[in-house]
Every structure is written in structure tokens, then in C-alpha cells.
Amino acid sequence: MNARTCLAAIMISLTSLALPMAELKPGAAMPEISAAAVADRGAFAVRAYHQHVFPERQPMAVFHHRLKQVAQLKYNMVVFGMGHPGAAAITMHKDGSITPVGCSTEDMRELVAHAVELGLEPVFEMKFVGKQIPLIEELLEEHPGLVIDPENRATVLNAAYRMPDGRDAYSATALPMVGYLLDLYPADHPAKYFHFGIDEFDADDMAVLAESLKMTPPEAFAHCLNLGTDYALKRGATPIIWGDILLGRALATPEHGITIPGFRIDPRHEGTPGRAYHADYKSGKISLHTMVNHLRDRDKIIVADWHYSPSAIGEFPSMDYFQSIGFKDVWGCPWYDPTNLRQFSRYAASRGCGGMMATAWHIAYRPTQRMRLNFILWSSSAYFRKPSLEPPPAAELGFTLAGSKGKSLANEKRAGLVFHDDLALSFRAPVPAELTPKDAVLLLIPAGDNGATVEQPLTLDPAKRELIASFTLNADAAKQPLYQLSYGYADAASGFFLHKSYANGFAVTDQAPVIPETAPDVYLQGDFREVGDPTGKIIWLGGQCAAPLGAARRKKPTGTPREGGLDTTWIDRVWVQPSAYLNEQICQGMEIQIEARMTGDFTGNDYCALFTKGSYHSGFRTLVRGDGHVLFQFAELDKGNPFWVLSKAPLPKDKWVTITLTYRPPVGEEPGEATIRFGDVQQAREPIPIAMRPSTAVIGIGCEFKPDPRQGPRGKLRPNFPGLIRAVTIKALSPR
């Protein structure tokens, strides 16, 4: 931090003395505004829930039911999202007409009217400056020039394009669609707001448009958005915009470029607290953050400031920034992370923000995310009504699903087995003594979102403090080979929702699979010497947390896999869904052994993936650098920097090597330790100052997946390990 930035920080501190600042409580992982500091703030005036509407995926009855649920949970606004990829909800046709997708205009009117009837203020959110392709896909067949790059889903509408009748792209497409949505309201309840969805679009494409308009990229961005906000204001609707595309690290520097009175340099922006700083999306070469210098009517526009990650400093300076440059209001928008939700709600309350907006996105329609959706709905409402809320104790880890004949059994440690001749099941899960469960439910969800979800209400056995249910899987349900098991309940006192999900809940089978025997201290162990092509086979890893292997070929594999191990140059993806028990246990310390032979090189990245679970801020990754050195990474330092240890020597080519990694977390003042060995030769041994955060991500064998619930084992990151892997083991770490 240079002298000018330090001075700015001091000035900010001096002017912020009256505002609560985040504190690190004893035993807490991250700082936050204290409950006492916002105890007198009360409920937010606006308590909104954002729900994408996609009738082509779900019937309208689902959305009407959701409105009732939202109203019962004391929200007072619902935001209907339009333009989500694969779920546009409305579309413009070649003749200029606009219709909903999957329902009628009258159906949409009824949805709006129902919201009003329930006391919810309905608001439409539509992609406006960027990401319009799903809304105008049909028009692009004749007019590909309507967008800058038709192959880029994050592209921007081409304001310089002219239709045959002379209208520009906005007059011909975006503005009529805004008008269509504003016309869906009852005559006695016109639209009060309109949300222009301007998140995560491509700044480089905006730069291309700017050249055509003879403007700078920020000027071009402001020009486009001004067209929309002018229109909404003329219709009597307050504009709302996402805030991420206005945020950049430059706001922490003297080179910020902001000319608006009231702006102050804030060094906190350098660490991008909350992570949604996308003014330079996607390449990072061009920043659009100075568009606010050219944006009209800031004092009439509300910023929906979304951040989905916890803040390492417990604060969200973006809120202070938007307030300082004169926006009408700033609403915080969390997602599903409990720490982020609590930090963000309290920070918004401490800054006097007028609203909060819960967001669900894909979670609202994915069967495997039902419990996470319940968490969003219940817990967001609880914090929006009382930001000083202290969360209740976490749901206890553990459940038992047992068959009446004693054959079927599943628990929290490993994937269970349910046999076709033992389908009468009983479920039990512990409940902390401090909690009174409400609306408790058990969900059995077929893997891959195929088939119908089995839903069972749970009741509390007060004597044993357990949630219980008894039921029988019917014949259709028993046809599904693998189930995710999830259960959850609301705490009656606080309204906070607690839940647990087990991706490998249980397999339904006629005969017991072959599960390798292991030593007692082994969590997970697999031997792949004879595996060949693993796709289409039932292969189990043994150990306390035994689980089946998942695998998928490349789209066009050539030849056959090599013998001797998993050929990660031939196979595309290999994964294991970890149990919740494994996720927690490895954070207490672990030893990983990987038997691998590197046979080639890789391209497309500085590192390839050897054995991974998570990302740089949760879980661990074992990567191989381009020069062959092994990197073991498992924690995040300040400003998003990963913490890692590196092997002294590279992996030798065409030679089997047993790579042993150990992780021991710090305890109190005593640092932890991480080591790397190749065979008996120590390659790295370093003290570690920070503990690994737990991750629910899948384990990638020879590959790395995005730590994102919507991706699962689909969203790959780095190149695969160029070689063979014949065995992997995760086990408990021996005492010092």
C-alpha cells in the first residue's frame, strides 16, 4: 500500500467512526459486524426474493405455489427473472411480436396479479445491455448483427445496428420487451420498479461497440443503460441495476477515474470483498467502472449489489461506494452461503440500506438443490427481518436409514445400500437440544435429476431428540440406481433453516457390490490397475467412506485406454462424490497417497490436475506444474492468494511414483504442517499458518472440477494429468 493509499485509508477511517466496523469474534473464521451493533436496526423495508420464471421447465403452478411460500415467509417483493440461458421466459419473434415461452401472456398477467393479491410487490428483471441472446435468438437468424458476437453468451446488444426500417437495436428489441413486461401489471397497480439485469457481460465486446459509436467503452455502456432507465422513469418505474459490472479494483487506487463528488478512494476494494467485481469481465483488459460518470439519474436508480462469497474482512465496501456517489438506494443480494448471508445482512443494516434481495438462480429448479433452496427462502427471510440474528447450532452430522429386514443400511459416513427385497425403511437423524424443528422433510432424489423425488415429512421423537420417518420405496422408485439423501428443517424460534445433503446417499441393488477391504484408518481407497475403461462399470472405492467411482469418456475418444491404471489422457472425467463425514474429517488432518506415472505433457494451462477436491479457498488441490513440480494447495491467504507447498524436484517421466501428501491443521498458537514426498524422498515440509476450509466439492482423479453446485462433475477446469493413476488413498493422519 503506497503513501497515498494509506492516507486515503486513514481518511476513510476518520469519516467512518460513527459506523460499525467488522470485528473478529473469538473462535470465528471471519470477522463480521456484531449483532449488538445492528440490534436496533429492525427489519429491512424491502425484503425481496429473486426467482427466475421458466414455464418451459416447470408448470406455472410451481411459481404460484412459490409466491404463497414467499408471502408466508414475510417477504414483501418478488423479482421475476427473464433472460436466463435456457430459460428466457419471453422471446421476440421475427415479426416483432413478443410472447412468453411455455405459457401465455394471460398466464404471466395472472402471476403478476397473484403477487399483488398476496401483498408482494412484483418486479421484472430482464437482461438489457448484455446477455440478450436467449431473448432474441429467433431474430438473430436474420439479423446476427443485433449483437456484437452471436457466439458469446456474454456479448452485448449492438446499439449501432440498424434494422431495415431504420430503428436501432434498442428501439427494435430491448425497449419493446421492457414495455411488454411493464404492460403485464393490473391497471390499478402499475409497475413501481424495473430491474435491468446488467451482470457479467463482456467488456471487450462493449469496447467493440464503443468504436462504432465513437465513444469510450464506459461512455458506450452508460449510453445503452441510459436508454433503458430513461424509458422506465417515463413509465413511472424506479430502475434497479446489478452492481457487479460497476465494480473494479481501480476504486482502491489514485487512478480510479471517478469524477463524481463524494467519491473517496477505498483500499478495501483491492481485495474485492464478496468477489462480484466484474467491471473488466471477462478478459480483464478493459474496465467499465467509470461509466457512472456518464450515467444519468443516479439519484433515481437502485443498485442491487450482489456478492455470493463471504468477505475476508467482514465488510462490503461496494455498498459504501454506491451510497457515496449518490444512488437512490443500495440493496444487498446474497445467495446460499450462510456466512455471506449473515455478514452481508448485517453490513447492509449498519449502512442504513433500504433492502435486501435473496437470489436462487438455478437452485430454484434443480431437484438436487431443494434443501439449499429452502435454506435461501427461510434463512434469508430470517436475517432480512432481524439482521442481528445469531444462527442456531449447526445440524448434527449423522443419520441412519435402515431396512426392516436388517439388510438395507445407509449412514453419513459412506454411500449406503438398499436392497430390492428390503424396501421398508426407517430414517433417524439427531436434533440439537436447543432447537425445535418445524416443517422437517426428508428428500430422496435420484442421481442426475432423473425420476421422481421421494418426499417424506419428518416428525420429532422428543424422548430421543431425533427426526424420524417410516416408509416403503415403491417399485418405480426402486428402479433408480443411486439416490441423493437430504433432510432439513426450520428452527421454530429463529426461522433459520438447517439441512444436510449426502450426494451418495444410497444405491438400490439386488446384490452387494464388491467393496475393497482397507485398514481401519482409511477413509477412501481405490486400486485401478485392472480398471481399463471405467465407464459403464460399477467400481467401488473402499474405506470408512466407501463410494462408487463415476467416470465419463471424452466425446470422441480414440483408441483404447492403456493398461495398468486409470488412463487420464484417454478418459475425460473421473470422480468420487465424498460423504459429509469425509468432508469434515479431512479438515482435521489427512494423508493422501497417489500412485501415478506421468507419460506426456499438457497444454492450455500452467498446471494440470492430479488429485483435487475444491479450489484455492476451500478443500485441496494437487496440481502438476508444466515443469513437472507438484503443488499441494489447500488454503486461502488474504486478497484471494492461495497457500501452497511445492516439491523440490519434478515428477520423473515414464516412471511409477508414490506421491504422499500430508496436511496437519494449526491448533491454537501452534502452526500446522504440510509435506510432500516422492517415495521415501521428502520434497517439501513447511509450517502452515492457516487451516483448510471444508468443501463439498467432488473429488477429481486426474482432473479438476469447478467448486460450483450447478456443475458437479461437469464443470472442468485445468487439463487432465497426462499419464496413468493406478491407486489413490485418503486416510487419517497419524498422531505427531
N, C-alpha and C positions, 0 to 999 in steps of 0.2 A: 504494500500500500504506500503510495508516494505522499509527499507532504500535503499536496492539495487535497487528495482524497481523505487524508487523516483530518484535515481541517473541516472538510465537509461533514465527516462523521461526528466531530465534536459539535458542530453547529446543529446537526440533526438531534443529537442527544440533548442539547440545551433547550431546543424548542419542543422536545417531546416529554419533558419532565412530568407534565400533567397526565400523560397517557401511560397506562400499564404496559410493562415490558415483560417478555417471556422470562421464566425462571426454570432452573433445573431442580426438580424435587428429588430428595434422596431416594435412590433406587430406580428412578425413572430413566428411560433410554434417551429421551429427548426433552428439551425444555418446552414450556407452554405458558400461556397466560394463566395465572392461578384462578381457581374457582372463586375465591374471595374477591378478586379484582373485578369480576363481572356479575357478582351476586345480585346487584340491584338493577341489572340491565333489563330483565324481563324478556318476554317473547319478541322475536323479530316481527315487525309489522307485516312483512311479506314472507310467507313460508311456502315456497314453490316446489313442485315436483315436475321434472322434465321427463316426458315419455314419448319416444318415437312411435308414430302410428303407422302400421304396415298391415292393412287388411288382407294383402295377398299372402301373409304368413299366419295371421291369426284372425279369427272372426271378430266382427265389431263388438260382439257380446263381451269379449275379453276386456276391451277398452272401457266399456260401460261399467263392468264389474270393478275395474281398477279405479275409476272415478269415485265409486262408492267407498272403496277402501281408503283412498286418499282423503276424502272428506271426513271419514270416521277418525282418521289419524290426525285431524285438525290442521291439515294444510289448507291454505286459502287461495292457492293459484295452481293451475296445471298448464304446463307448456307442451304443446303438441309439436314434435319434431318432424320436419319434412325434408326430404333430400338425402337421407342416409343411404349409402350404397347398398343396393339390393332391396331397399325398402323406401322408395321415393314417395309413396302415398299420393302424390299428384304428378301429372305429366302434361306437357303441352304437345299437341298434335301438329301435323304439317299444315293444317288449315287455320292454326292459331287458337283453336278451342282448347280448353283446359278441363280435364276430368280427373277424378281420383282413380287410383289403381286398386282394384279389388273391392270396391264399393261404389255407391252412387253419391252424387253431390248432396242429395237429401239425407243420406246416411251421415255425411260429415256435418250437416246442419244440426241433425239430431244429437250428435256427440257434443257439439258446442252448447246447444240448448240444455242438455243434461248437466253439463258442468255448471252452467249458470244456475240451474234449478237447485243444485247441491251446495251453492254458496261458494263455488270455486271460480276464480277469475280465469277464463280461458285465454291463452296466448298462443299464437303460431310462431314457430321458429323455422325459417327457410334459408337454405344456402343461397347467398346472394352474390357476393363478389367472386368467390371461388367454389369449386366442387359442385357445379351445377349439372354435370353430365347426366346423372340419373333423372333429372327433371326435364331435360330437353333432348334426350337420346334420339327420339324419332326425328326431330328437326335436324340433327347433325348429319343424317343421311344425305340431305340435300344442301345443308349449309355447314360443312365442317369448320368453316372459318368463324363460327359463332364463339368458339373457344380458342385459346392460344395453342393448346396441344391436346387434340382429341384422345391421345393415348395415355394421358396423365390424369388420373382421377383427382389430383390436387390442383389442376390447372385453373385458370381464371377466365371469366367471361370477357370476350373481346369487345370492349367498348368502342373500338374504331371500326368495327364491321358494320356494313350497311346491308339491309335486306333489299330485295328488288324494289320495294315500294319506298325506299329511302330512309326507313326507320333504323335507328341504331340498335345494337343488340339488347340494351336495357329496355328501351321503349317497346321492343318487339317481344321480349321474353320475360325477363325478371320482374319488371314493374307490373305487367298484366297478371302475373302469378300472385304477386303481393295483393293486388286488387281483388283477385278471385278469393283469396283466403279472408280478407277483411269483409267481403260480402257474405260470408257464411254466418255472421252473427245475427241474433234476433234483432228486430227493428227497435225494440225498447232497451236493448243492451249492446250498443255498438262497441267495437274493439277499443280497449283502453291502451293496449300495448301491441307492438310487433317486434319480434326478435329476428334480427338479421344475422344469420349464422355464418360468421366470418372467421372460422377457426382453421388453422393448419392448411392454408393454401400456399401455393408455390410462389415465393418472392421472385425467383428467376423469371417465371412466366409473367409476373407483373412488370418486370423490367423490360421484357419484350413489348408488352402493351404500351409502356411509357414512351418507348421510342416512336411508336406510331402516333401517339398523342402529343409528341414534342413536350413531354413533361419528365420530371424525375419520377422514379418508382413510387416514393411516398406521395407525391402530388397526384399521380395516377390513381393510387389506392383511394386517397381521400375524395378525388373526383367521382369515382364509382360509388363509394358509400354515400356521399352527399346526395346522389340521385335518389337513393332509397330513403334516407332519413327525411329529405325534403318531402317526398311523397307521403310517408307515414304521418308526418306532422300535419300536412294539409288535410289528411283524413281524420285528424284528432287522436292519433295513436302515438304514445311515447315510444321512441325507438330503444331497443335493447341490443347490445352487441357483445360478442365474446371478447375477452380481453387479451388472450394469449398472443395474438398477432401484432399487438401494440407494445409488447414487452421484449427488451433485449438487454444484454449485459452492458451496452453502451450507457445505459442510465446510471451506471456506477462511476462513470469517468467524466473528466472535463470535456471530452469530445462528444458529449451526449447529443448535441444538435437541437435540443428543445428550446424554443424561443418563447414559451408561454410564461407569463408572470406567475410566480408562486412555485415554480419547479425548483427542487433542490436536488443536488447530487446525493445519491444514497448508496454507499458502498455495499449495502446488503444485496443489491441486485446482482453483484458479481457471482454470488453462489446460486443464483436462480432458485430461491426458496419455493418449494412446491412444484418446480420443474416446468411449468407451462410458460416458457419464454420462447415464442415462435416468430418473432419479427423477421428472422432470417431463415425461415423454413423454406426449402429443405436443405439446400447446399451450404448455407452459412455464408455465402459470398455477398449477399445484398440484404440490408436491413431496412424494414419499412417503418420502424418505430417513430420516425419524425413525421409520419402522416398526421399526427394530432395537431401539428402546426397549421394544417390546411383544412381541418375538419370543422365544418360549420355546426353551430348549435350544440356545442359540448354540454352546455348547462341544461339541455333538454334531453340528453341521452343517458341511459343507464348502462353501466358496464357489468356484465355477468363475468366475474373474474374467476375462472376455473383453475384449480390446481388439484391434482389427484394423488400426489405423493406427500408424505409427511415432510415438514420443514425441519432441517437440521438445527435451525436457530429458533424454532418455535414461533416464527413471525412470518408475515406475508407482506413485504414492503410494496408489492403491487397495489394493494388497497390504499396505502398512504399516497402513492404516486397518483392514482386516478382521482383521489379526492383533491389533491393539491393542485391539479391542473383544471379543476372546475367541472367535472362531470356531475350530472344531476344526482346520481347515487351509485354505489358500488355494492353488488350482491356477491357473496361468496358461493362458489359452486363446488362442493366436494363430490366424491364418488363412493367407493366402498371401503376405503382403508379406515379403520377405527381411530388411529392416531391422527391422521389427516383431518377426519371429521371433527374431532374434539379440538385440535389446535385451531383449525380454520374458523369454527363457530365462535370460539372464544375471542380470537383476534378480531373478527368482524364485529362482535359485540363491543369490544374495547374501543373500537374506532367509530362507533355510532352508526354503522352501516344499517340501511333500512331493510335488508332482506337477505335470505339465503335460498339457494335452489339445489335440491337433491337431483342428481342425474343418474340414469340407469343404463342408457345406450343398449348394447346387445344383451345385457343381462336380463332385460325385460322380456325377452322371448326365448332364451336358451333354457331348455328343461334342466340341464345340469347346474344352472345358476339360480334356481328357485330360492334357495336359502339365502344366497347373497342378496337377491332382490328384497327378500323380507327384511334383511338387515338394513338395507338402504332405506326402505319405507319407514320402518319402525324407529330405528336409531337416529336417522336424520330428523324426523319429527320431534323426537325427544330433545335433541340438542337445539333445534330451532326454537322450541318453546321454552327451554331453560338451558342457556349456554353454560351455566355454572355446574351442570350435571356432572357428578362423579360417576364413572362407569362402575357397574356391579362387578363382582368377581367373575373371572372367565368361566365358561362352561367347563366342567371337569372332563378330562380326557378319559374316554372309556365307554364301551358299550358291549353288550352281548346279544347276539342273535342265535337262538338255539332251536333245533327241531324237536318235536315231541318224542321222536323215537331215539334221540340221542346221537344221530349220525350227522345232521347238519349243524355247522358251527361257524360263526364269524365273530371277530372282535377287532379292537382298534389297532392291534399290532400288525396284522397281516391280512391279505385277501382271504376271505372265508370260502367255504364250500357248502352249497346247499344241494342236497341230493333229490332226484325226482321222486323217490319213494319216502321222502321225509319233508313235505312241504308245509306242514302245520307248524308255524313258527311263533316264538315269543321273543319280544325285544325288551331290553332293560338298559337304562343309562342313568348314571348318578346325577343328582342336582345339589348344588351347594346349599347348605342350611339357611343361608341368608336370603335366598331367592324364593319367590312364589311364581311358578311358571303359569303363563297364560297363552292360549292358542298354540299349544305344543303340537308338533306334527312330525311324522316320520315319512320320508320320501325314499322310495327305491326307484332309481332312474336307470333305464337301460343304457349301457355304454354306447357312445356315438349318437346319442339323441334318437335312437331308433326304438319304436314300440311305445307303449303307453306307460306313463309313470304310475307306480303303485303308491297311493297316499293313505296313510293311516293316522288318525288322531291319537295322541298320547295322553294318558292320564297320570296323575301323580299318586304314587303309593306313599302316603305321608309317614308311615312307620319306617320304611326303608329309605326314604328320600330318593326314590327312583321314578323315572318316567317309564311307563310300561304299556305294552300293547300285545295282543294275541291275534293272529290272522293266518290265513292259508293262501299261499300263492296259487292262483288259478292256472289252468292248463296253458292259456295263452301267455301269461307272464313267465311261466317256466320255460318257454321256448327261447327266451333271451339268454345268451350265454354268460353275460357279465353285467353286474349292476353296480352303480354308484349308490352308496348309502349316505343319506344326510338326515339330520334331525335338528330341530331348533325350537325356541320358544321365546316369548317376550317376558321380561321381568315385570310383573304387575305393578311394582312400586315406581320404577323409573321409566318404563316404556322401552328400555333398551332391549335389542334383540340379540340373543346368544345362539350360536349354531356351530355345528361340526359337520364336516363332509369328508367322506372316505372314498376316493376315486376307485380303488379296488375294493369295494365293499364285499362282494362275494361272487363266485362263479356258480352257475347252475349246471349240474353234471349228472351223468349216470354212474361214472366210476371215478375213483380218486385219481388225480394226476400224479405223475412221478415228481416228487419234490425232494431234491437232494438233501441228504443229511449234512449237518455242519457242526462245528464246535459251538458250545453254549454262548460264547461272547460274540458270535457273528450275527449281524443284523441282516445282511443280504450278501449272497454269493452265487456267482454263475460261472459255469465252465462251458466254453463254446468250441472246444476242439473238434467236435463231431457235428456241429450245427449246420454247416453248408448254407443253404438258403433258408433263413428263419421264417419267412413269410408263410402264412397258412399253417404253421405248426403251433402246437401248444407246448411251450417251453417255460418251465418254472425256474426261478432262482430260489435257492433255499435260504434258511436262516430264520431268526425270530420274526422278521418282517417279510416272509416269503411272498412272492408276487410273480405273475406271469410276465413274460417278455412281450413287448409289442414291436413290430417291425413292418416296414414298408419299402418296396423296391423303388428304384428310380423309374420315371415314366417310361423310358426306353432303355432298359438295361441291355448291355451287350455281353455275350459270352456267358460264363457261369462263374459263381463265386469261387475263390481259391480255397483250398483245404487248410485246416489247421487252426481256424478261428473265425471270428466274425470279419468278413472282408468289407471294411468300411469304405473302400473305394468303389465297391460294386453295389452295396445296399445304400439306400438313401437315408433312412431313419431307423434307429433302434432306441427303444426307450423302456423305462420301467416307471409305473405310477407308484410313488412312495406312499407309505402309510403315514397317518398323522403322528403315530408313535415314533417312526423313524425320523420325521421332520424335527421333532423335539429332541430326540436322543443325540443326534449328531452334533447339536449345538453344545452339548456337554463335553464334547471331545470325541475324536474318531481317528481311526487308522484306515486308509484306503490302499489297496494293492491292485495294481493293473499290470497284467502280463501282455506286453504289446511288442510288435515288430514293425518299425517304420520302413516302408519299401519304396516310397516315392516322395515327390514334392507336392505342394499345393499352390494355388493362385487365388487371387481375389481378396486377400486379407493378409495382415501381418502375422496372424495367428490362425491355427486350426484347432478344432475341438477334440480333445481326447476323452475326457470324462467330466460331465458337467451336471450341475443342479442349481439353477438360479442365474444370478447376474452379478454385477460388481457391487451391488448394495444389499443383496440377501442371498443366502445359500453359498455355493462354492463353484469354482471353475478350475479345471486342469486343462491348460492350453499348451500347444507347442508352437514356439516362435519359428519364423521362417528359417532361422539358422539352426533349428533343432533343439534349442534350450527349452526346458519345461518350466512353465509358470503355474504356480498354485496360488489362487486368489480367492479370498473369502470375506472381505470386509470393505467398508467404505470409509475413507477419511473425510475431512472437510472439503467442501466445494466439489463434491462428486468424484474425488480422486480415489481409485481403487487401491487397496493394500494388497501386496503380493510378495511372494518369495520366488526366486529364480534359481534354477540349477546352474552349477558352475560349468558343467560340461554339457554338450549336446547329446541327444539320443543318437547312438550309432545306427547306421543304415543296415538293413537286412540282418538284424540280429535280435533275438528274443531278449527282452529286458524286463525284469520285475521292478516296477516303479512303485515305491512305497512313500506315501504322504501321511503325515500326522498333523493333527490340529488339536491344541490344548488351549482352552479359553483362559483369559485373565481372570483372576479371582481376587477381589478387593484391590489392594495395592500391588499384588504380585502379578507381573506380566505373564501372558500366555506364551506359547511357543509353537512354531511351525517348522516342519522339517521335510526334506526331500531326499530319498535315497534311490540309487540305481543299483539293484542287487544289494551288496554289502557296503557299497561306497557312498558315504554321505555327500550329498550335493549342496545342501543348504540347511542351515539351522539358525533361526532368528527369533528373538523375543518379539511378541506381538502386543501392541497396546490396546487393541480393540477387538471385541468379540464378534463372531459371525452372527448375523441376524437370521432367524428361521425363514425358510422358503417352502412354499407348497408346490414349487415347480417340479415338472417331471425330471427324471434322471436321463440324461442323454449319453449313450455309449458310442463313442466315436463321433458324436455330433453335439450341437448346442441348440437349444430352443429358446424362443423368446419367453421371458418370465411374465406371461400375459394370460389371464384366464380364458380369453377368447381363442387363443391359438392352440393351447395344449401341445401335443406332439406334432403340430403342423407348421408353426412359425419358426423356421430355422434361421440361425444367424451365421456363424462362421463356417468355413469349409470343413468337410469331414476329415478325420485323421487319415492320412494316406498310407494305410497299411492293414494289419491284422491285429485283432484283440482276442486273445484266447481265454482270458479269465479276468473277473473283477470281484473284489471283496470289499465290503464296508463292515467294520467291526468296532466294538467298544475299545477305547484307548486304555491301555494298561496303566495302573497307578504309577506315580513317579517312584 
